[in-house]
C-alpha cells in the first residue's frame, strides 16, 4: 500500500488523560473534511493521522492506533510489492474486491466484510491491487487500511497472516467483534488475534435503531486507568449519534470520534438519526 513516510519509530500520543474528582467521558469529533486527503487519480485516500505527505502534529496517533486510511482504488491499479516490520496492518473491505499477495505465499481475493490481517513482526513483503483488472468501466475497491503498534512480543515474532469474513447480517443492529487481544482469557476464536490490548468491532445500524456497547476490561490488573475508544463512520452513508456519560455528538459520513475518560464497563450508545444505514467501526484500547 501507499506507505511512504512511515517508520516503526515510536510516537507519543497527542491525546492525554487528566485526572479529576469525577471525570466524564469526552468525545472529540474529527470531521471528514478536516482529515488529510489526497487524490492520486488511481487512489483517492483520506487519512485520520499523519501519513505520507500529510502531516498534522495534533493528529499523530491515538493509543496504539497509528493509521486509519479510507482508500478507494480504481480498477486495474494497486499498491506494488513493499515491505513492513513490526506493525499489525489490516484491511476492512467495504466494497469491491482487493487482491492480496505476500512473501509467505498467501494469495487471496478479498470482498465486502472481509478482514485481511498481517502481523508484520520481524518483516514481510506484500502487494495489494484492485482485483478488477478492467481499467475502463471497472469497479473500484473501497476499504479501511488500519495500522496498530503491537507489544514488544508482537514486534519480535515472525510474520503471520489471517483472514476472516463477517457478513452484513452479523453486524446488523449489533456490534460484531472482529479482532481481540491474543492475551485475552478466554480468547474468542471467532475473531482475529492481535499483539496488543486492542479490540475492533463493526456495526450497521438501521435508521431509527440503536446499539449499546460496554467498554472492555483491560488485560492488565489496573482497572482504574481510563481506556480509549475510537469510532469511524464510513463514507457508505448515514449519520451516527454517540452518547457517552451525558455527552452527545453526531457524526456525518467519513467523520471520526476520539472518546476518552471511559472505564471498563462504561456504556456507550450509538443511534442512527438519519434515513440511510450507518456503517461504522469501533476500536477499544488501553
N, C-alpha and C positions, 0 to 999 in steps of 0.2 A: 504494500500500500504506500501511499504518498507520505513517507515518514521523515522527510528531511528536517533537520534541525532538532531532533530529539535524541538525547543520550540517556544513559542509565544513572546520571548524576542525581543524587537525592535533593529534592527541593523542599522548601519549608512552606507549609500551607499558609495562605493568606487569612483564612478564617480561624480565629482563636476563640476560646471559650473563657468567659469571665464569671467567677463565682458571685452569686448574690444570695441573699437570705431566702428568697423564693423565686428562683429562676423560672422564666416562662419560655415556652418554645418560640423560636424566632424563624420566620420564613423570609428569605431574601429571593425575590424573583429575578431571573436572568432573561430578559426579553429576547426573542429570537433575532430581532434586528440589531441587538447590541452585541451579538456574538461575532466572532471572526467569520468572514465569508470570502470564498474565492471561487471564481468560475473560470476553469481552465479549458472550457469548450467540451472536452470529453468527460470532465469531472466537475460537478457542482458540489461544494462542500461547505458545511457550517461547523465552526469549532467552538466548543464551550470553554476550553482552556487554550493557552498559548500553544501554538503548533505551527510548524513550517515557518512561513514568512509572517504569520500573525503573532504579535506579542502584546500582552497586556499584563503589567506587573501585578495587578489586582486579581487576576484570574490565572494562576499557575497550576493549581491542583486543589483537591478537596479531600482531606484524609488520604486514603490510598488511591483515590481516583486521579489519574493523570491525564487521560484523553477521553473525551466523548465527542466524536465527529458524526454528523449525519451526512453520508455520502450518497450521491446519485451518479452512477457511471453509465455512459452511453453504451449501446450495443457495439461490439467489436473492439472495445477498449478495456484497459485494466491496469493493474499495478504489476510491473515486471518483477522478476526474482530479486529479492533483497533479504538481508539478514537482520536478526534480532537476538538480543540477550536479555535475560533477567525478567522482563515484564511478562505479565499474564495478558494476552491480547485476544480479544474475541469479537465476533461479528454477530449481530442480530438482524436477520433478514426481514425486511418489511414488505418488499415486492420485487418481482423479477427473479433472476437466477444468477448465483455467483459461483464461479468455478475456482476451486482451491487446489493447489499443488504445493508439496513441500519436500524438504530433503529427507524426511523419514519415509517417503514413498507413498504418502497419502494423496489420493486424487478423488475429488468429490464435487458434485454439483449441489449447491445449497439453495433451498427455496423458502418461501414465506414461512416464518415461525421457527426456522432452524437457527440453532446457536452453534457456531463453529468456534471452538476454544483452543488456543495454542498456549501452552505453558512453555515459554521460550527457554527458561532455565539457563544452562551453560551455552546455548546457541542453537539456532535453527534458521534455515532459509525457506522462503515460500513466495508464491505468486498468487494473485487473485485477479480474475478477469470476469467481465460480464459473459455469462455462458452463451448468450445470443450473439453469434458471430456476424449477423447482418448489420452492416453499418448504415444502410438505408432502410428506414421503416422498421428498425429493430426495437426491442423493448428494453428500456433502462432497468438497471437494478438499483434499488434503494435500500440502504442498510445503515445501522449504527455500528461504528467502529469504536471499541472501548479498550482502554489500557488501564491495568491496575498494577501497583507496585507490590510485589509479594514479600513475604518474610524472608529472612536470611536463608532458611531451608529451601524455599522456592527458588531463590537465585542460584543455589549451588547444585540443584538436582538436574538431571538430564531432561531434555525437552519431552513434552507429552502432548498428545492431540486427542481432543474429544469432540464429538458432535451429538446433539440431541435435538429432536423436533418437538415443538409444543404447538398444538392446534389452537385455532381461534376459540373452539368450544371449551378448551381447558382454561382460557383466560376470560371468558365471557362473564362479566359482572362479578369477578373474583380476582384475587391476586395469586397467580401461579408462580411457584418457586422454581427458578431456573438454575441458580448457582448457589452453592453452600460452602462454608469453610471445610477444608479437609479434616480439621481437628474437632468438628462439632460431634457431639455424642448424644444420641446416635446419629450417624451421618445418614442423610436422606439419599438413598441410592437412585432415586428418580431424578436427581439433579447432577450438575457437573461440579467436581471438586476444585477448590481454589486454595492456594497457599496464603491465605490472609483471612482475618476476621471480617468477612465481606459476604453479603447476600445480594442476589439480584432477583427481582420479581417482575412480572409483566401482567398487564390487565387491559381489557377492552370493555369500557363502560358505556352502556346504552343511555340514550337521552332520558333524563329524569331518574336515573338509577344512581346508587352509591355503593361503595365498598369501604370496609374498615380494615385497618392494619394496626397491629401491635408491634412496637419496636422490639427487636431481637435482644436476647440476653447476650452479654459478651462471653468470649471463650475464657478470658482471664477471670480471676476471682473478684476483682474490684467492680462491683455493680453500681457504684456511685458516680463513676466517670460518665459524663454525657456521651451519647453516640451522635453520629451524623447520618442524615438521610438526604439523598438527592433524588429529585423527580425530573424526568424528561418527558414532555408531551410531544409526540412525533408530529411530523408535517402531514400525516394522513387525514387530519380533520378533527373537529370537535373542540370543546372547551373543558377545562377541568378546574373544579373548585377544591381547595385544600383547607382543611380545618385542623389546627393543632393547638390545644390549650387556649382556646378562645381567640386565637389568631387565625385570620382567614384571608386567603389570596386566591385569585382566579388566573389560570394560565390560558393563553391562546396557543394556536398551532406553533410548534417549534420552541416554545418557552421552556425554561427550566426553573427549578426552585431548590435553593440550599436551605435545609431545615436543621437547625442547631438547638442545643439545650433541650434535647429529648433524652429520656432514660428508658431502660428496659421495661417493657410493659405499657409504656405510654401509647395512647390511642390516637391514630390519625384517621381522618375521614375524608374520602375522595368522592365527589359527586359530579355529575355531568349536567350543567345548567343549559347546555346548547341543544341543537336539533340533530347533530351528527354524532356518531360514535366517537368516543375519546379513547385513544390508544396511548398508553404511557408505560414507562419502565421505572422501577424504584430500586435504588441502591441503599442498603443499610450497612453501616460500617463503624468500626471503633474509632 
